[in-house]
Amino acid sequence: VAPTFDWSTSSELSLNIQGLPTVNPINRTLVILDQEGRVVHKETWQMSASGVVNLNLPSYMSEITVRYGAIEKVVAIESNRTASFSFIPTVVDDTE
């Protein structure tokens, strides 16, 4: 095995959070779960704030779940180990 081989089974993930402007400040607990449902991060977050949360997760994970109050989204992890979350609800077209 080459001496430069990376034996680690986890890698850093950058979750980019896009804030949503609000008339009044809204603070809730931002909860991030791995794809097996384990809480990997929890902090109070203001909805209008944009930012980045860095996580160290197993390399095999392909998605995380982000919860913020009543909002819950499954977010895909991109090949460059980034993911993006927005407070804007996902609209589902039920007309079909």
Secondary structure, DSSP 4 states (H G I P E B T S, - for coil): --TT----SEEEEEEEEE----SS--EEEEEEE-TTS-EEEEEEEETT--EEEEEEEETT--EEEEEETTEEEEEEPPTTSEEEEESSPPP-----
